[in-house]
């Protein structure tokens, strides 16, 4: 739905990720609404397996989300290197499940 860039928050002295809606999509009000819903849903949670959201806004007509910067490989990149050991695959699956459970629990309580 968007593009993600590494940026520096000079006020808080930390690197962050900035996600923007592609310029071609920024006029689509439904996309902007979903983009903002995504940010609000994630910001409502505090869980180690869910990305922390620091800010949302619109700059020069472009909606953005500022979030925690995660370093390392994506699961896709790991899988391109070959099969994962069973224990590692199970650990990744557990982390994903824990994040999804936290999200589902928050949905029950905050109605998103």
C-alpha positions in Angstrom: 0.0 0.0 0.0 3.0 2.3 0.4 6.7 2.8 0.4 8.9 2.7 3.5 12.0 4.8 4.1 14.6 5.0 6.8 14.8 8.4 8.4 16.3 10.2 11.4 14.2 11.8 14.2 16.7 14.5 15.3 14.5 15.6 18.2 14.4 12.1 19.8 17.8 11.1 18.4 16.7 7.8 16.9 16.3 6.2 13.5 12.7 5.6 12.4 10.8 4.1 9.5 8.5 6.5 7.5 5.8 4.9 5.4 4.0 7.0 2.8 1.2 6.3 0.3 2.6 6.3 -3.2 1.9 9.7 -4.8 -0.4 8.1 -7.5 -2.6 6.7 -4.6 -2.6 9.8 -2.4 -5.7 11.2 -4.1 -7.7 8.0 -3.3 -9.7 8.8 -0.2 -10.5 5.1 0.5 -6.8 4.3 0.5 -6.0 7.2 2.8 -8.7 6.0 5.2 -7.3 2.5 5.2 -3.8 3.8 5.7 -4.9 5.8 8.7 -6.9 2.9 10.1 -3.7 0.7 9.8 -1.8 3.3 11.9 -4.4 3.7 14.5 -4.9 -0.1 14.9 -1.1 -0.6 15.4 -0.8 2.5 17.7 -3.5 1.1 20.0 -1.3 -1.8 20.8 1.9 -2.2 22.9 3.3 -5.6 22.2 6.9 -6.8 21.4 5.6 -8.5 18.2 3.8 -5.5 16.9 5.5 -2.5 15.3 5.3 0.7 17.5 3.7 3.7 15.8 5.2 7.1 16.8 3.2 9.5 14.6 0.9 9.9 11.6 0.1 12.9 9.5 0.1 14.5 6.1 3.0 16.5 4.7 2.7 18.4 1.5 -0.4 16.4 0.6 1.3 13.0 1.3 0.0 10.9 4.2 2.7 9.3 6.3 3.2 6.9 9.3 6.3 7.2 11.5 7.2 3.9 13.2 9.8 2.0 15.0 12.6 0.9 12.6 13.1 -2.8 12.5 16.5 -4.0 11.3 17.4 -7.3 9.8 15.9 -9.6 7.2 12.4 -10.2 6.2 11.0 -13.7 6.5 11.0 -13.9 2.7 14.7 -13.1 2.6 15.4 -15.8 5.2 13.4 -18.4 3.1 15.4 -17.5 -0.1 18.5 -18.7 1.8 16.9 -22.2 2.1 14.6 -24.1 4.5 14.5 -22.9 8.1 15.4 -25.3 10.9 12.1 -26.6 12.5 12.9 -24.9 15.8 13.4 -21.6 14.2 10.3 -21.9 12.0 8.3 -22.8 15.1 9.7 -19.7 16.9 8.7 -17.4 14.0 5.3 -18.9 13.9 4.8 -18.5 17.7 5.9 -14.8 17.4 3.4 -14.1 14.6 0.6 -15.9 16.5 1.4 -13.9 19.7 1.1 -10.6 17.7 -2.1 -11.7 16.1 -3.6 -12.7 19.4 -2.7 -9.3 20.9 -4.3 -7.6 17.9 -7.5 -9.7 18.2 -7.7 -9.0 21.9 -7.4 -5.3 21.3 -10.2 -5.5 18.6 -12.5 -7.0 21.2 -11.8 -4.2 23.6 -11.5 -1.1 21.4 -13.8 -2.1 18.6 -11.5 -1.6 15.6 
